[in-house]
Amino acid sequence: MPNLKTWDKLPPGIRRHLMDRTRDRNISIAALNKLRLWVESHPLVPEGDRYKDFGSFKICGEGSLPKTFLLSGQPAKGESV
C-alpha cells in the first residue's frame, strides 16, 4: 500500500482542484487542520478508490493521490480508510 502524497508532491492541477473544492464546499480551517494532521502521519492508503471521512467532509482519491472533497452527506466510492 502506498503512502498518501503530501501537498508539495501533488501535481499542480490536483492542488488547484482541491483548493477550489475547499472553497466550494466551505470546509472550515478547523476541519482542514484535521486533514493536515492525518496527512502528516503519512498514512498508508489502498491502491484503488478510497475515502477518509472527517465528519464535516470526506477526502476521496485513488492510490496515493487525493482527488476531491465531498460534503458529509455525499456518497463516496471505494474503501474507507
Secondary structure, 3 states (H helix, E strand, C coil): CCECCCHHHCCHHHHHHHHHHHHHCCCCHHHHHHHHHHHHCCCECCCCEEEEECCCEEEEEECCEEEEEEECCCCCCCEEC
